[in-house]
Amino acid sequence: MGSHVGSLSVPTGVIVDCAYYNNLKALGKALVHSGDELDGRTDGVDEKVTLNLAKMPQNVPLIIVAVFCYTGGSLGQVKSGTVVVTDETSRTPVFQTVMNQYGKFRALIVGAFSRSYAGGFAFDALSDPCDGQHFMDVLPSLTR
């Protein structure tokens, strides 16, 4: 199991950076992954990705959040796996989903943070299940 958070430079569509199990810090530490918890034995939060949107470089207008079963298996096999996107300022969840409802799929494009013309970010929930073990595998899903 693993979560990836990547940022795209639009309109070019170039991937600027990505945080995941093998690259825990990205975009000058504006994006930090806690590392993967493969066995789910830990109580509470097993993995956490922190985005500091105030420190996000100006050339990053879009940040995509995705979850993968990169070692094999499917999301349907993940016991008690929940994805929560929380606004840390207000400490309120803005999105929540249970992973095992996505059955045979190995990946979930959770959502995207997009930068407004005023400079702030808004989160759009996508909940798009797809196949892939790594963010590069789901790039075609992002362009439809």
NUFITI-99821 format. One record per atom (N, C-alpha, C, O): y, z, x. Coordinates in pm, whole numbers, padded with zeros to 5 digits, always signed. Example, Ala and Ser with C-alpha at 12.3 -4.5 7.8 and 13.67 -1.06 7.14 Angstrom:
% NUFITI-99821
-00569+00780+01319 -00450+00780+01230 -00330+00780+01320 -00332+00846+01424 -00225+00708+01285 -00106+00714+01367 +00003+00787+01290 +00114+00804+01341 
This chain:
% NUFITI-99821
-00116+00000+00086 +00000+00000+00000 +00122+00000+00090 +00120+00062+00196 +00223-00067+00049 +00343-00068+00130 +00460-00120+00050 +00443-00198-00043 +00577-00077+00087 +00696-00128+00022 +00778-00204+00125 +00784-00166+00242 +00838-00309+00080 +00925-00390+00165 +01059-00400+00097 +01067-00414-00025 +01162-00394+00173 +01295-00419+00120 +01358-00519+00214 +01370-00494+00334 +01399-00631+00159 +01457-00736+00241 +01594-00772+00191 +01628-00748+00075 +01673-00830+00277 +01805-00873+00236 +01819-01022+00266 +01771-01071+00368 +01885-01091+00176 +01907-01234+00190 +02054-01262+00204 +02138-01192+00145 +02087-01363+00281 +02224-01411+00290 +02235-01532+00199 +02172-01635+00223 +02314-01519+00096 +02331-01628+00000 +02468-01688+00026 +02559-01609+00053 +02492-01816+00020 +02409-01918-00042 +02304-01979+00050 +02226-02062+00004 +02299-01941+00174 +02204-02005+00265 +02060-01966+00236 +01968-02041+00271 +02036-01851+00174 +01901-01807+00145 +01825-01760+00267 +01702-01751+00264 +01895-01730+00373 +01833-01687+00498 +01802-01537+00489 +01885-01458+00446 +01682-01500+00532 +01647-01358+00537 +01720-01297+00656 +01703-01341+00770 +01802-01197+00629 +01881-01133+00733 +01799-01025+00804 +01801-01016+00926 +01725-00945+00726 +01646-00836+00783 +01551-00785+00678 +01563-00818+00560 +01455-00703+00719 +01357-00648+00627 +01305-00516+00683 +01280-00505+00803 +01289-00416+00595 +01227-00290+00635 +01090-00283+00569 +01077-00308+00449 +00989-00249+00648 +00852-00237+00599 +00773-00154+00700 +00831-00100+00794 +00642-00144+00681 +00557-00055+00762 +00568-00077+00912 +00546+00016+00990 +00603-00197+00955 +00608-00228+01098 +00752-00240+01150 +00773-00268+01268 +00848-00219+01064 +00991-00225+01100 +01063-00129+01007 +01112-00169+00901 +01070-00002+01044 +01116+00102+00953 +01267+00108+00933 +01313+00165+00834 +01344+00051+01023 +01490+00055+01011 +01544-00086+01019 +01503-00165+01104 +01638-00117+00931 +01695-00251+00927 +01843-00242+00896 +01893-00141+00846 +01912-00349+00925 +02055-00362+00894 +02136-00245+00949 +02216-00185+00877 +02115-00213+01075 +02190-00105+01138 +02167+00029+01073 +02259+00111+01065 +02045+00054+01027 +02004+00178+00960 +02061+00194+00820 +02054+00302+00763 +02119+00087+00764 +02162+00092+00624 +02040+00087+00532 +02049+00117+00413 +01927+00050+00589 +01801+00036+00516 +01692+00104+00599 +01663+00061+00711 +01631+00211+00544 +01533+00289+00620 +01408+00312+00534 +01417+00356+00420 +01292+00281+00591 +01162+00300+00527 +01098+00424+00590 +01103+00440+00712 +01040+00511+00509 +00982+00636+00560 +00849+00617+00631 +00803+00708+00700 +00789+00501+00617 +00655+00478+00672 +00554+00479+00559 +00580+00535+00452 +00439+00420+00583 +00339+00406+00478 +00245+00525+00471 +00206+00582+00573 +00212+00561+00349 +00111+00662+00321 -00007+00586+00262 -00002+00546+00145 -00110+00566+00339 -00219+00478+00298 -00322+00542+00207 -00389+00472+00131 -00337+00674+00214 -00445+00736+00136 -00398+00805+00009 -00482+00843-00073 -00268+00824-00010 -00217+00886-00132 -00249+01033-00146 -00241+01087-00257 -00286+01098-00039 -00325+01240-00047 -00205+01334-00056 -00219+01449-00099 -00090+01287-00018 +00029+01371-00019 +00077+01394-00163 +00078+01301-00243 +00115+01518-00194 +00174+01545-00325 +00319+01497-00324 +00386+01502-00221 +00365+01452-00438 +00503+01408-00448 +00522+01267-00396 +00434+01182-00413 +00634+01242-00333 +00670+01109-00286 +00592+01076-00159 +00602+01147-00059 +00515+00968-00163 +00437+00926-00046 +00518+00838+00047 +00508+00850+00170 +00598+00752-00010 +00682+00660+00069 +00820+00657+00007 +00836+00669-00115 +00919+00641+00092 +01056+00636+00042 +01133+00533+00122 +01124+00527+00245 +01209+00452+00051 +01299+00356+00115 +01440+00397+00075 +01470+00410-00044 +01525+00417+00173 +01662+00459+00147 +01757+00345+00181 +01753+00288+00290 +01842+00312+00084 +01946+00210+00104 +02080+00280+00105 +02113+00352+00010 +02159+00262+00209 +02295+00311+00211 +02384+00190+00183 +02424+00119+00275 +02413+00168+00056 +02486+00048+00016 +02627+00043+00073 +02681-00066+00095 +02686+00158+00099 +02821+00161+00158 +02820+00107+00300 +02922+00058+00348 +02707+00117+00369 +02696+00069+00507 +02635-00071+00517 +02613-00122+00627 +02608-00132+00402 +02545-00264+00403 +02644-00367+00458 +02758-00374+00413 +02601-00448+00556 +02689-00550+00613 +02741-00646+00506 +02671-00674+00408 +02861-00695+00524 +02924-00784+00426 +02849-00915+00406 +02860-00976+00300 +02772-00958+00505 +02699-01084+00490 +02569-01067+00410 +02488-01160+00404 +02549-00950+00350 +02430-00924+00269 +02472-00908+00122 +02515-00800+00081 +02459-01015+00044 +02495-01005-00097 +02378-00972-00189 +02398-00944-00307 +02254-00974-00135 +02137-00954-00219 +02031-00876-00142 +01999-00910-00028 +01976-00772-00205 +01871-00691-00145 +01754-00689-00243 +01771-00650-00359 +01638-00731-00198 +01521-00739-00285 +01424-00627-00251 +01394-00603-00134 +01376-00558-00355 +01282-00447-00338 +01146-00493-00391 +01135-00541-00504 +01042-00479-00309 +00908-00521-00348 +00804-00422-00296 +00827-00353-00197 +00690-00417-00364 +00579-00330-00327 +00456-00419-00309 +00433-00511-00388 +00376-00390-00205 +00260-00472-00173 +00137-00388-00144 +00148-00276-00094 +00020-00442-00176 -00108-00389-00128 -00143-00474-00007 -00226-00565-00017 -00083-00446+00105 -00096-00534+00221 -00230-00520+00293 -00265-00607+00373 -00304-00413+00266 -00435-00398+00331 -00548-00448+00243 -00665-00434+00280 -00516-00505+00130 -00617-00554+00036 -00614-00474-00092 -00534-00381-00107 -00701-00510-00185 -00702-00441-00313 -00592-00494-00403 -00528-00595-00374 -00572-00423-00513 -00471-00467-00610 -00390-00347-00657 -00427-00232-00634 -00279-00376-00723 -00195-00269-00778 -00271-00190-00884 -00247-00071-00902 -00363-00256-00954 -00442-00189-01056 -00532-00080-01000 -00576+00007-01075 -00559-00083-00871 -00644+00017-00807 -00566+00137-00753 -00626+00232-00703 -00435+00132-00761 -00352+00240-00707 -00350+00355-00808 -00297+00340-00919 -00407+00469-00769 -00411+00585-00858 -00278+00658-00852 -00228+00690-00744 -00223+00685-00966 -00098+00761-00983 +00017+00708-00898 +00103+00785-00854 +00019+00577-00874 +00129+00517-00798 +00245+00482-00889 +00229+00408-00986 +00361+00534-00859 +00480+00509-00938 +00591+00459-00846 +00608+00510-00735 +00665+00361-00893 +00782+00313-00821 +00904+00364-00897 +00917+00341-01017 +00993+00432-00827 +01115+00484-00888 +01233+00440-00803 +01235+00460-00682 +01332+00380-00868 +01459+00348-00802 +01559+00448-00856 +01584+00455-00977 +01618+00527-00765 +01706+00636-00805 +01845+00618-00747 +01860+00580-00631 +01944+00644-00828 +02083+00650-00781 +02099+00789-00718 +02103+00889-00790 +02110+00794-00587 +02116+00923-00516 +02244+01000-00546 +02245+01123-00534 +02350+00931-00583 +02475+01000-00613 +02459+01086-00738 +02495+01204-00738 +02405+01026-00844 +02388+01099-00969 +02249+01161-00982 +02222+01238-01074 +02160+01127-00888 +02021+01173-00888 +01946+01131-01016 +01857+01202-01062 +01984+01018-01072 +01917+00968-01191 +01838+00842-01162 +01886+00753-01091 +01717+00833-01216 +01640+00710-01200 +01706+00595-01277 +01747+00612-01391 +01715+00480-01213 +01768+00361-01280 +01654+00265-01315 +01673+00169-01390 +01535+00292-01260 +01417+00211-01288 +01293+00291-01251 +01292+00365-01153 +01188+00275-01333 +01062+00342-01302 +00948+00261-01363 +00959+00212-01476 +00839+00246-01288 +00721+00177-01339 +00596+00233-01273 +00601+00284-01161 +00485+00223-01343 +00355+00267-01291 +00284+00144-01237 +00271+00043-01306 +00238+00151-01112 +00182+00034-01045 +00052-00017-01104 +00031-00138-01109 -00036+00072-01150 -00168+00025-01193 -00164-00060-01320 -00265-00121-01356 -00051-00066-01388 -00041-00153-01506 -00036-00301-01469 -00047-00387-01556 -00019-00331-01340 -00009-00470-01296 -00143-00528-01253 -00149-00636-01196 -00251-00454-01282 -00388-00503-01269 -00425-00574-01141 -00418-00515-01033 -00463-00699-01152 -00519-00776-01040 -00416-00818-00936 -00452-00863-00827 -00288-00805-00967 -00184-00850-00874 -00177-00758-00752 -00203-00639-00761 -00140-00816-00639 -00129-00740-00514 +00014-00709-00476 +00039-00636-00380 +00110-00764-00550 +00250-00744-00516 +00333-00729-00642 +00297-00779-00749 +00444-00659-00628 +00538-00642-00738 +00679-00656-00683 +00721-00579-00598 +00751-00756-00733 +00893-00765-00700 +00962-00671-00798 +00977-00703-00916 +01003-00557-00748 +01057-00449-00830 +01192-00487-00888 +01213-00476-01009 +01282-00532-00804 +01416-00566-00850 +01504-00607-00735 +01460-00622-00621 +01631-00623-00768 +01727-00669-00666 +01860-00598-00685 +01907-00576-00797 +01920-00564-00574 +02057-00515-00572 +02144-00634-00537 +02123-00699-00434 +02241-00665-00621 +02330-00778-00592 +02473-00729-00581 +02517-00643-00657 +02543-00786-00485 +02682-00746-00459 +02775-00820-00554 +02761-00941-00573 +02868-00748-00613 +02966-00810-00702 +03083-00864-00620 +03094-00836-00501 +03169-00939-00684 +03287-00990-00616 +03378-00877-00569 +03451-00891-00471 +03373-00763-00639 +03453-00647-00601 +03393-00573-00481 +03459-00488-00421 +03267-00605-00447 +03206-00545-00328 +03098-00443-00356 +03021-00411-00266 +03091-00390-00478 +02986-00293-00511 +02855-00362-00541 +02849-00484-00554 +02748-00283-00553 +02615-00337-00582 +02570-00291-00720 +02602-00181-00764 +02495-00377-00788 +02431-00343-00915 +02282-00373-00901 +02243-00467-00832 +02199-00293-00967 +02054-00313-00962 +02007-00386-01085 +02044-00351-01198 +01925-00489-01064 +01862-00563-01173 +01712-00546-01161 +01652-00587-01061 +01649-00485-01262 +01504-00469-01262 +01439-00603-01290 +01481-00674-01382 +01339-00639-01211 +01268-00766-01229 +01124-00745-01277 +01077-00820-01362 +01055-00645-01224 +00915-00617-01260 +00830-00742-01264 +00763-00770-01363 +00834-00818-01155 +00764-00946-01148 +00638-00931-01062 +00647-00932-00939 +00519-00918-01126 +00397-00909-01047 +00361-01046-00990 +00382-01149-01055 +00308-01047-00870 +00269-01173-00806 +00164-01141-00700 +00130-01025-00678 +00115-01244-00635 +00016-01222-00530 +00079-01238-00393 +00168-01320-00374 +00033-01160-00301 +00080-01164-00164 +00060-01030-00100 +00061-00927-00167 +00043-01031+00030 +00025-00906+00103 +00146-00873+00190 +00148-00768+00255 +00245-00959+00191 +00362-00942+00276 +00479-01013+00210 +00458-01104+00129 +00600-00974+00241 +00716-01034+00174 +00725-01184+00194 +00777-01254+00107 +00676-01234+00306 +00680-01379+00329 +00593-01453+00228 +00619-01569+00196 +00488-01387+00178 +00398-01450+00081 +00463-01471-00055 +00422-01560-00129 +00564-01391-00089 +00623-01399-00223 +00757-01472-00225 +00821-01479-00330 +00799-01525-00113 +00926-01598-00112 +00932-01708-00217 +01037-01725-00280 +00825-01784-00240 +00833-01885-00347 +00862-01824-00485 +00928-01887-00567 +00813-01702-00511 +00840-01635-00638 +00987-01600-00653 +01038-01593-00764 +01054-01579-00541 +01195-01539-00545 +01287-01657-00572 +01402-01638-00613 +01240-01776-00550 +01326-01893-00566 +01310-01962-00701 +01376-02062-00727 +01224-01908-00787 +01211-01973-00917 +01313-01921-01013 +01317-01965-01129 
